[in-house]
Structures are given as C-alpha cells and as structure tokens.
Amino acid sequence: MTDTDQSARSGPALARLADLPWNRFHTVVVLLFGMGWAMDAFEVTLIGNVLGALRSRFHLGADAMSVILAAWFAGLMLGASGFGILSDRYGRRRVFLASLVLYGIATLAAAFAPSLAALLALRLLAGIGVGAEYAAINAAITELVPSRSRGRAAAIVLNFWPVGSLAAALLSWLVLSAVPPDLGWRVVFGFGGVIALSAAWLRRHLPESPRWLIAVDRTDEAHAVIDAIEAGLTRLPAPEAAPFRRRVGFQGAMLATLIRRHPGRLALGALLDFAEASGYYGLFAFLPIVVLPALHLPAARLPVFYLAGSLGALAGGFAAAALLDRIGRGWTVGGFYLATAIGTIGFAAITGLGAGAIMAGFALVNCLATGSWIAAYPTFSELFPTTLRATGIGASVAVGRIGAMASPFLVAYAGSFSMKAALLLLAGFWLLGAAVILVWRFGGGIEARGLALETIADA
C-alpha cells in the first residue's frame, strides 16, 4: 500500500492529527524526547571533554585520538543506517527505547574499561545506540506534532543537544578538577550511563507514531492514540505486542526504494548532513587535537572551552527554532550554513590572539553551527514518506558520519601546518551545505513549512 493509498483510507484521522491544537501531550513529548536527545549530546561530547585525560592515560598521539573519535562515528553510522530501516519496519517506539538502553549500558561499562581496546569497542556500541536515536527520534517527533508547529517542535527537541553538551562539559570540568584524571574520566562515563538509563525509564510511556501504525495497517491502535493525543493525555498505554514480521509494503530493499522514488530528497538530506557533520565534529576535534598541544594546556582546561561553546550553541539552537516556521526551511538552513562558513573564516583570523580569543571564536562558531544542523534535521526529515522516513533519515545520517569519521584526521593533518589551515578546511564544509540548499530551493525543491506530511510526501 502506498502513502497515497494510506492517506485516502485514513485521511480524516491524519488530518485531525495534523491540525490538532498544541496541548499538554505535545509539551510532554517534546520534553521527553528532548531529555533523551540531551543524553545523546552528553554522550557525544563526553569523549571530547575527557580526551585530554585519555591522551595522558594511554599516551595517545593525534592519530590515536582520531581513531577513538572515528570508532564513535563508525558506531553512529551503523546505528543510524541499520536502526533507521528497523524503525520503519518495526516501529519508532521499539527503536527509541532500545537505543537509550544500548548506549546507556555501553557508556556505563566504559567507566570500567580495562584497556584502550575495550574502550574503543564500547565506544562503538554506544555510537550504535546514539545513531539509532538520530533516525527514530527525528521520525517520531515529525509525525507526532501539529503541522503548523512541526519545525519549531523538532528544533526545540534538537536544542536539548547543547543542554546535554553543557552538562557534559560542566560535569567533566568539575570531576577532572576534583579527582585525578585517570579516575575522573571513569566517573564521568559512569554518570553518563546512569543518566541515559534513567531517561529510557521515563520515556517508556511514549506512544507509537499513529502515522506508522496506519502505514502497517494497525488502524484501530492509531485511532486510539490520536484520540488520546487530542484529549491531552500524557500517560498512554503501551501498544499491543505485534509480531516481528514484514508487511507486504516492505518487501525488497527499503533503501533501494527510497533511492528510486526520492533521489533528490535523499541527496539533499545526505549532503546537508555530510556538510554539517564534517564541519561540526571537525570543530570539536579541533580543540583536543590541535589547540590543546599547541597551547600546552592541561587536560582539565579543555571542558572550559566546551562550556563556552555550549552556551553559544544554546543561542544558535533557539534562533533556528524561532525561524523555521517563521521564514521557512530554505532561508533558515541556507542562512545558518553560510553564516557558519563566514564565522569559521573569522575564527581562523583570530587564532593567533591566544586562548581567550580561541574560546570566544569557538563559542561563536558553535552557535552558528548548532543553528545550522538544528535547522537542517527537521528540513530533510519531513520530506520522506512515512514508510521510508526513518530509513531516509538514517541513510542521510550515515553519509554524514562518513564525513565525521574523516574530519578528525583531516583536521589533524591541516592542523600540523597551522590552526588557521584546519579552520579554513572546516569552513569549506559549511559552504558546501549552503550551496546544496541553494540548489534545492531554486531548483524546484518543496518548501514544507506548514504543510501536512501527506501533502509533502505526494508533492
């Protein structure tokens, strides 16, 4: 059954879901998804904050630190691509619960890692869990909120990322300043794992996406969820247990179907994610790999840089949330990507002024970079049809993680020449993203602001 057939069969229910006024349910969903996303951010930025301590503990050079980051990004790529397909096949809810449990356990276990090899393996597993979150969370929030508020709601959820980053930096700074570094990084990982598992417990009452339920012919359950959402209930019963079987519409390769039916939308998502992941994670690798040894700073100083960056990121994320439903997706995404490129070039110009200037430049660029990716994710997530949404998001994220894996090595190589060279390299990635959204908007790509998801899918 195609999305058009499903829309015709369940049109009134889907229209009701799209046009519901904002109520308590939507607020709780945003907060619970946001809390989980903050834990993802905590986990992602945790390694950057303690990388200085790991560098001393395991006597790591720039290449070895890049390998630790690359193992994490490989996990993200595997989790996003594999669990994106599973989320479309077996439901959003199963994946967004399992993902938090997986990376919570892996992060908690990392606190007791006896060797560098064990730490790398656990970082890979934790990365798989967070990669699964990328696909399931972005699909679920897009499908659960009213059309008029979809961009803002998705951006607010994603804006919990700098909150998690801020918490990771603050915790790392306090712990690494209070206890020996060799013990401090273990304590930080332990806290991260416990908090993630707690978030999974709180998220257990979230419902399955009604749009996905309709797509797999579980219409009665979908109507019950929509009725509960309309009533503003915040504690919905768990969905009925369904067997793990494929339905007719899922026969064949889902990714191949997506490439055949929506190549332009997939290309937009993949290139936007590649540009932002390469630039964003390259920026975070820049501090421990290039700045720390160049300025001869102690490992305990590194979280202070991340604290400044997280405060800047909050400002950028709120700006993106305010603009997506006001001026549209194209202008918001394009403006942020271009501003990030210009800001990174400006950052390169002031690196010779010392640690204070580097901290200020990092905060500014992180503000713009965070606004960029927070605007980009809702933009390409809503373009895919329901039956392929998480697959499309996961594939886009997987392509982006290729850039994220390569970026630390490229930053280390460029940084061997100068800090300016490393930053100019990163500026190039953001310029690529600005060019991609420009081609999309002026090449006939849809502007999805305020449109129902079924209208976007059929466009």
NUPALO-635124 format. One record per residue: residue in three letters; x, y, z of N, C-alpha, C in turn. Coordinates in pm, whole numbers, plus 50000, padded with zeros to 5 digits. Layout:
<nodes>
ALAXYZXYZXYZ;...
</nodes>
This chain:
<nodes>
MET500854988050000500005000050000500885012550000;THR500645021749908501455033749901500985043850004;ASP501815054650023501405065150117500155072250068;THR499965073049936498765079449882497535071249917;ASP497625057849902496515049149938496185050150086;GLN497235050350169497015051350312496355064550349;SER496775075250280496195088350308494725088750273;ALA494365082250161492955081950121492125073850219;ARG492695063050270491965054350361491805060550500;SER492855067250546492835072550683492975087650684;GLY492555094150575492705108550562492135116650677;PRO490885114150720490335122150831491155121150959;ALA491615109150992492405107451115493725114851104;LEU494395113650989495675120450972495505135450969;ALA494415140050907494155154450904493895159751045;ARG493165151951123492905155851262494205156651341;LEU495095146951321496385146951388497215159051349;ALA497185162551220497985173751171497465187151220;ASP496135188251242495515201151275495195202951423;LEU495575193351507495275194451650495925207051709;PRO495225213751800495875224751872496935219051967;TRP497945227051993499005222752084498415220552223;ASN498755209252286498235206652420499315200452508;ARG498895195952624499845190952722500615178852670;PHE499955170352593500635158652539501855162752456;HIS501665172452367502775176752280503935182252363;THR503595189752468504645195252554505445184152621;VAL504745174052674505415163052741506265155052643;VAL505755152652522506515145352421507805152752387;VAL507705165852367508895173752335509905172852449;LEU509425173752573510335173252687511005159552701;LEU510235148652683510815135352699511765131952584;PHE511385135352462512325133352351513545142252369;GLY513305154552414514425163752436515355158852543;MET514805152952650515655147652756516545136452703;GLY515965127652622516765117052562517815122552467;TRP517435132752392518385138852299519515145752374;ALA519195151752490520235157752574521225147052620;MET520705135052651521595124252690522465119852573;ASP521905119952452522705117052333523855127052322;ALA523525139752341524535150152331525575148652442;PHE525105145452560526005143052672527015132252633;GLU526485121652572527335110352533528295114252422;VAL527795121552321528615125152206529765134252247;THR529475144352329530505154152365531345149852485;LEU530925139052550531665134052664533105130652626;ILE533255123752513534585119252474535505131052445;GLY534965141852388535795153552364536285159852492;ASN535415159952593535785166052720536855158052794;VAL536815144752782537785136652857538935131852769;LEU538965136252643540005131452553541395135652600;GLY541465147352663542755151652716543245142152825;ALA542325137852913542705128353019543065114752959;LEU542315110352858542645097652792543985098452721;ARG544275110052668545555112152600546725109552695;SER546585114552818547645112452916547655098052967;ARG546465092352989546375078853046546945068452952;PHE546625069452822547045059252726548185063952635;HIS548735075852663549865081352587549525082152437;LEU548455089152409547925089752273548515101452195;GLY548795099152068549135109851976547885114451902;ALA548065123851808546915129351735546185118451656;ASP546945109251593546305098751513545505089251602;ALA546045085851719545335076751810544055083251862;MET544105096151892542885103051936541855103451824;SER542325104951701541415104751587540755091051571;VAL541495080351604540935066851595539805065151697;ILE539965070451819538905069651920537655076651869;LEU537825088451811536675095651757536065088051639;ALA536925082351554536435075051436535635062751476;ALA536045055851584535275044251631533865048351672;TRP533785059751737532485065151777531625068151654;PHE532205074751554531455078551435531065066251353;ALA531915055951354531535043551285530295037551349;GLY530225038051483529035033251552527805041351516;LEU527955054651510526835063151470526325059351331;MET527265056951239526875053651102526115040351097;LEU526625030351168525955017351171524585018351237;GLY524515025551348523245026851419522205034351339;ALA522615045451276521655053551201521105046051081;SER522005039551005521545032750884520765019950917;GLY521305011651005520634999051037519345000951114;PHE519375009251218518185011151301517165020251233;GLY517595028351135516625035851057515695026650981;ILE516265016450919515455006550849514574998850947;LEU515144995151063514364987951163513224996551217;SER513435009451230512385018451279511225019151182;ASP511485019051053510415018850954509735005150949;ARG510474994950982509934981450970509164977151095;TYR509684980651212509114975651337508594986451430;GLY508704999151392508135009751471509155018951536;ARG508735031551556509625041451618509875038151765;ARG508815033851835508885032351980509905021752022;ARG509885010451956510834999951990512275004951977;VAL512525012651872513895017151847514305028151943;PHE513415038151969513875048952055513985044652202;LEU513365033452241513605027952374514885019552377;ALA515045011052277516225002352274517515010352260;SER517455021352186518675029152162519235035052291;LEU518345040552374518805046252501519375035452593;VAL518745023852596519235012952681520615008352632;LEU520785006852501522055002052446523195011452479;TYR523015024252450524185032852473524345036152621;GLY523275035352700523425037152845524275026152906;ILE523995013552868524775002252919526225003052872;ALA526415006352742527775007052688528575018152754;THR527955029552781528655040652844528995037452990;LEU528065031153058528325027053197529475017053200;ALA529495007753106530574997953101531925004453068;ALA531895015552991533135022352955533855027753078;ALA533115030353185533725035153309534665024753368;PHE534465011953330535285001253386536204994953279;ALA536375001953167537194996653057538624994053105;PRO539114981753091540464978653141541584982653046;SER541224985552920542264988452821541694997552714;LEU542605002652630542175011252520541315003452421;ALA541664990852394540884982752300539454980852350;ALA539294978252480537954976752537537174989752528;LEU537855000852553537185013852544536715016552402;LEU537535013252303537155015152163535915006752129;ALA535884994252174534734985652146533454991152209;LEU533554995952331532395001352400531935014452338;ARG532885022652292532515034952223531785031752093;LEU532195021252025531505017051903530065013251934;LEU529845005352041528495001252079527635013152120;ALA528225022252199527475034152239527105042552118;GLY528015043352021527735050851898526585044851821;ILE526495031551819525365024951751524055029051817;GLY524045029651950522835033652020522415047851990;VAL523365057051988523045070951958522645072551812;GLY523295065051721522905065551580521465061351560;ALA521025051251637519625047051630518695058351673;GLU519105066151772518305077451818518115087751706;TYR519165090351631519065100151522517875096851432;ALA517755084151393516695080351299515325080151366;ALA515215073451481513895071351543513325084251601;ILE514155092351668513655104551732513185114551629;ASN513985116951526513595126851426512345122651350;ALA512205109551325510985104751260509785106351352;ALA509935102551480508795102651572508295116751600;ILE509175126051628508725139651662508075146251541;THR508595143451421507995148851299506565143951282;GLU506285131551321504985125451296503975127551408;LEU504405132651524503505133751638502975147751664;VAL503565158051605503165171751639502355178051525;PRO501565188451554500765195051451501635201251341;SER501095201951220501855206851105502365221051125;ARG501515229651182501905243651194503085245751290;SER503305235951379504365237351479505495227351459;ARG505475220051348506405208851331507875213351332;GLY508185223751259509565228351253510065233051388;ARG509235241051456509645246351586509785235251690;ALA508825225851692508875214951790510105206251769;ALA510375202551644511555194351616512835201651654;ALA512885214651626514075222451660514255223651810;ILE513145224851885513255225752031513795212552087;VAL513315201152036513855188352079515355187852052;LEU515745191651933517165191251897517985201151977;ASN517335211752024518055221952101518395217152242;PHE517875205452279518355199352403519775194152389;TRP520245193452265521635189052242522645198052314;PRO522605211352292523545219652368523345218952518;VAL522125215952564521915214052708522715202052757;GLY522655191052682523445179252716524935181852706;SER525325189352603526745192752587527225201152704;LEU526385210552745526725219052859526875210652986;ALA525965201253007526045192553124527305183953120;ALA527655178753002528855170552990530105178753020;ALA530145190952967531315199552992531425203453139;LEU530285206753199530295210853339530705199253429;LEU530115187453406530455175853487531925172153469;SER532405172253344533805168853318534745178653387;TRP534405191353378535245201653440535315199753591;LEU534155197653654534125195953800534865183353843;VAL534615172153771535215159453811536705159453785;LEU537125163953666538545163753633539355173453718;SER538665183853769539355193353857539445188054001;ALA538555178754037538475174354176539185161154202;VAL539275152654100539895139554120540985137554016;PRO541885128054038542935125453940542345122153803;PRO542955127053694542395124753560542135110153527;ASP542995101053575542835086853542541555081153602;LEU541125086653715539845082653774538705091153722;GLY538985103853693537945113253654537175109053530;TRP537875104353426537155100753303536245088753327;ARG536625079853421535775068453452534505072953526;VAL534655082453617533505087653689532525094353593;VAL533065102053498532225109053401531435099153315;PHE532095088653266531385078453189530305071653273;GLY530605068953399529625062553486528375070953504;PHE528555084053528527415092953539526605092853409;GLY527275093353296526585093553167525715081453146;GLY526225069553180525455057453163524215056953251;VAL524355060853378523225060753470522145070453426;ILE522535082253383521555092353340520815087553215;ALA521515081353122520875076352999519845065553030;LEU520165056353119519225045853154518015051553228;SER518225062053305517105068653372516165075153271;ALA516745081253167515925087453062515105076952988;ALA515675065252964514935054452898513725050252981;TRP513875049853112512765046153200511635056353191;LEU511985069153186510955079553177510245079353042;ARG510925074952939510385075352803509455063552773;ARG509335054052865508645041452835507155043252806;HIS506535054352849505105056352827504785063952698;LEU505805067652622505535074652495504865065052397;PRO503915070052316503185061152225503925058552095;GLU503445048852021503925046651885503365057551795;SER504045060551688503575070451592502285065651525;PRO501185073451532499945069251465500135067751314;ARG500955076251257501185075251112501845061951077;TRP502795057651158503425044751132502425033451153;LEU501605034351257500605023951281499645022551163;ILE499235033851106498365033450988499105027150870;ALA500395030550858501175025350746501305010150750;VAL501245004250871501354989650882500004983150914;ASP498924990550880497564985250889497124982051033;ARG497624989451129497134988351267496305000751297;THR495235002151219494455014551219493735017051351;ASP493195006651411492465008551538493385014151646;GLU494595008851654495565014151750495895028651720;ALA496035031951591496365045551552495265055251596;HIS493995051351575492885060051615492845061851766;ALA493175051151841493185052151987494275061952033;VAL495415061551969496505070752004496105085051970;ILE495485087051853495075100651814494025106051910;ASP493085097551952492075101852049492735106152181;ALA493725098352225494415101752350495205114652336;ILE495845116652220496585129052197495635140852198;GLU494485139352131493515150152126492985153552266;ALA492885143652352492425146052489493525151652578;GLY494735152452527495835157952605496385148452709;LEU496135135352693496655125752790498175124852778;THR498835122952890500295122352890500835108752932;ARG499955099652967500395086253006499585076152927;LEU500035073452807499315064652717499725050152743;PRO498795040752727499165026652745500115022152635;ALA500945012552667501885007252568501105000552456;PRO501615001252333500904994952221500874979752236;GLU499934973752166499834959252169501104953152112;ALA501504941952169502664934952115502344929851976;ALA503204932951882502994928551744504154919651703;PRO503894909251626504984900351585505984907551496;PHE507244903151501508294908951418508224902751279;ARG507304907651202507194902651066507104914350969;ARG507494911750848507434922250747506054922550683;ARG505584934350654504324935250582504614935950433;VAL503564935550351503754934750206504534946750153;GLY504224958550204504864970650152506334971650180;PHE506874962650265508274963450300509104953050225;GLN508474945650132509234935950056510284943249972;GLY511464937049962512534943149885513364952349972;ALA514374958449910515294967249981514664981049997;MET514504985350124513854998150150514705009850101;LEU516005008750122516875019550077516845020849925;ALA516805009549856516725009849710515425016449665;THR514335013749736513045020049705513145035149725;LEU513785039249831513945053449859514775060249751;ILE515855053849709516715059549604515935060749474;ARG515125050649445514385050649318513275061049318;ARG512575062449432511395071249435511725085649471;HIS512735087749555513005101249604514505104349604;PRO515165103349489516615105549489517015119749528;GLY516215129649486516555143449519516455146349667;ARG515415141249732515235143449876516345136349955;LEU516685124149914517755117049982519095124049962;ALA519335129049842520585136349817520665148849902;LEU519555156049916519545168050000519895164450144;GLY519205154250200519475150350337520905145750358;ALA521415137550265522765132150279523815143150270;LEU523665152350176524675162850159524615173150270;LEU523405176750315523305185950429523945179650553;ASP523675166750575524225160250694525725158350681;PHE526195155150562527645153750541528365166950570;ALA527805177850521528435190950541528455194750689;GLU527315193050756527285197350897528085187950987;ALA528025174850962528765165551048530275167351031;SER530715169250908532145171450884532605184250953;GLY531825194850939532205207550999532045207851150;TYR530945202151200530655202851343531615194151424;TYR531745181551386532625172851462534095176051437;GLY534385181351321535745186251298536085197751391;LEU535095206251417535295217451510535585212351651;PHE534865201851695535095196451828536395188551836;ALA536805182351726538115175651724539255185651723;PHE538995197551671540005208051661540585211651797;LEU539725211851901540215215952033541215206152094;PRO540855193252112541825184252176543005180552086;ILE542785180051954543825175351864544805186351826;VAL544305198651809545145209651761545455219751870;VAL544405224651937544585235752032545325231452158;LEU544915220052216545485215652344547005214152337;PRO547545206752239549005205852234549685218752190;ALA549045226552103549675238752054549845249052165;LEU548865250052254548925259952362549445253952493;HIS549765240852492550295234052611549365235652731;LEU548065233352706547075234752812546885221452884;PRO546615221653015546315209153087544965203753045;ALA544765190653062543505184153019542295189953090;ALA542465194353216541325199653292540805212753236;ARG541595219553151541145232153092540205229952974;LEU540275218252912539505215952790538005217252811;PRO537395211752919535955213552938535515228052948;VAL536415237052989536045251252995535745256552855;PHE536525252352757536265256052618534895250852574;TYR534585238452612533305232552574532135239352646;LEU532355243952767531315251652836530965264152758;ALA531995271552716531755283752637531055280352506;GLY531495269352442530855265452317529405261452334;SER529085254552444527705250152467526775262052492;LEU527265272352559526445284252579526145290952445;GLY527135291452358526895296752224525915288252146;ALA526035274852163525155265752090523695267652129;LEU523435270252257522065272652301521445284352226;ALA522195295052211521685306852140521375303451994;GLY522275296051928522035292451789520835283351772;GLY520675273851863519535264751854518195271751873;PHE518125280951968516875288351989516555297151868;ALA517575302751807517355311051687516775302551574;ALA517325290551555516805281651450515355277751478;ALA515045274651604513675270851641512695282251613;ALA513125294651635512245306051613512025308951465;LEU512995305451381512945309651240512335299251146;LEU512405286351181511985275951086510545277451042;ASP509625279751135508215281251100507845295651069;ARG508795304751082508505318851056508945323150917;ILE510185320250879510675324450748510855312750652;GLY510665300350702510745288850614512045281250628;ARG512025268750575513185259950590514385264550508;GLY514145267950382515245271150292516065282950339;TRP515405293950373516125305950418516845303550549;THR516215296250640516845293750770518095285150755;VAL517965273850684519105264950667520225271750590;GLY519885277850476520905284350395521615295550470;GLY520845303550543521445314650617522395309950724;PHE522025299450796522885294450903524155287950848;TYR524035279950743525225273550686526215284050635;LEU525695294050565526585304550512527215312550626;ALA526425315950727526955323350841528025315350915;THR527835302050924528835293650991530145293650914;ALA530055292950781531275293350700532025306550721;ILE531295317650718531915330750738532495331950879;GLY531725326950979532205327451116533465319151136;THR533565307651071534745299151084535975305851022;ILE535765312650910536865320150849537325331250944;GLY536355338051007536715348351106537445342451224;PHE537035330451267537695323451377539165320851341;ALA539385316651217540765314151173541625326651183;ALA541005338251161541775350751161542235354951300;ILE541595349751407541935354451542542635343851626;THR543005332451566543615321651646544965325751706;GLY545635335551646546935339751698546845348651820;LEU545635351951863545475361251975545425354352111;GLY545575340952114545655334052242544425326052278;ALA544465319852398543415310652442542065317552457;GLY542045329952506540775337052524540075339452392;ALA540835343452291540245345752159539755332752098;ILE540495321952118540075308952065538775304452131;MET538645306752262537425303052332536235311052279;ALA536425324052258535345332452206534975328352063;GLY535985325751982535715321451845535005308151839;PHE535395298951926534745285951931533275287451971;ALA532995296152068531605298352112530765304051998;LEU531315313651923530575319651812530295309451702;VAL531315302151661531135292551552530215281151597;ASN530315276851723529425266451771527975271151773;CYS527765283951804526425289751798525835288251658;LEU526605292251558526125291851419526025277551368;ALA526995269151404526985255251358525805247651416;THR525495249951542524355243251605523045247751541;GLY522915260651516521735265451445521585259051308;SER522715256251243522695250151110522115236151113;TRP522675227551199522195213651195520835212251260;ILE520515220751358519175220151417518115224251315;ALA518455233351224517535237051117517485226351008;ALA518615219650984518685210050873517895197350901;TYR517955192051023517305179251050515795179651029;PRO515055189351085513615189651054513335191650906;THR514225198750838514015201850696514025189350610;PHE515025180650629515015168750543514215157250603;SER513995157150735513215146150796511775145950747;GLU511165157750727509765158250689509535155550541;LEU510605154750462510455152850318510175138350279;PHE510555128750363510395114750328508995109750365;PRO508435100350288507125094650324507235086250451;THR506105084250518506105077450648506775063850644;THR506485055950541507025042250535508525041950513;LEU509115053250474510555053750446511255064850523;ARG510535071150617511095083050681512365079850761;ALA512275070150852513445067050935514585061450851;THR514245053950745515275049050654515995060750587;GLY515225070650542515825082350479516675090450574;ILE516175092250697516955099550797518225091750829;GLY518065078650851519235070450885520275070350775;ALA519835069450649520785069550538521505082950529;SER520765093950551521385107250547522415108750657;VAL522055104150777522985104950891524215096150866;ALA524005084350806525135075450779526135081950684;VAL525635088450579526535095550488527265106650563;GLY526525113650651527155124250729528265119050818;ARG528075106850875529105101550964530375097750890;ILE530275095350759531495093250680532365105750688;GLY531725117250671532455129850685532955131950826;ALA532135128050925532535129751064533735120951098;MET533785108751043534925099951068536205105351007;ALA536095110750885537285115850817537745129150873;SER536815136950927537125150550968538235151651072;PRO538245143451181539345144651277540715142351215;PHE540825132851121542105130351055542495142250967;LEU541505147750896541785159350812542175171450896;VAL541485173151009541815184251099543225182451155;ALA543565170051193544915167551246545975170551140;TYR545705166551015546675169150908546795184150881;ALA545655190950864545705205250837546295212850956;GLY545975207951079546495214551198547995213251213;SER548595203151146550055201951151550735213551080;PHE549985220350993550505232350928550215244751013;SER548945246451051548555257751136547115256051180;MET546735263051287545335263051330544455269551225;LYS544965279551157544175286251052543825276650940;ALA544775268250901544525258750792543415248950830;ALA543425244350955542395234950999541015241450993;LEU540915253951036539615260751038539135264250897;LEU540025267950809539615270850671539095258250603;LEU539695246850636539175234150585537735232050629;LEU537455234550758536105232750810535115242550746;ALA535555254650719534685264550654534205259450518;GLY535065251950449534685246550319533495237150327;PHE533405229250435532265220150451530965228050464;TRP530985238750541529765246650560529355253750431;LEU530325257850350530005263850220529325253650129;LEU529755241050138529105230450060527635229350097;GLY527325229450227525935228450270525105240150223;ALA525665252350228524945264150181524625262950032;ALA525585257649954525365255949810524275245549783;VAL524245234849862523265224149842521835229149865;ILE521605236349974520245241150000519845251949900;LEU520815259349850520525269349747520035262649619;VAL520715251949579520295244549459518905238549480;TRP518655233249600517345227249629516225237449616;ARG516395248949679515315258849682515045264949545;PHE516105267949472515915274549344515865264549228;GLY515975251649260515855241349157514515234349161;GLY513555239849234512205234249237511905225649358;GLY512805225049457512545217249578511415223249659;ILE510655214749728509475219249801509875226649928;GLU509145237349960509245244150090508115238750175;ALA508455230950279507465222950351506855230050471;ARG507175242450496506665249350614505135249150616;GLY504545243950725503105244150745502315233850668;LEU502965225850583502245215850504502105202850582;ALA500995195650559500825182450619501845172850560;LEU502265163150639503285153650592502815145850470;GLU501505142850463500995135450347501035144050221;THR500835157150236500945166250121502375166850072;ILE503325167150164504745167650127505135154650057;ALA504675143350110505035130450050504535129149908;ASP503335134749880502745133549747503235144149649;ALA503985154049699504395165249612505375160349507;
</nodes>
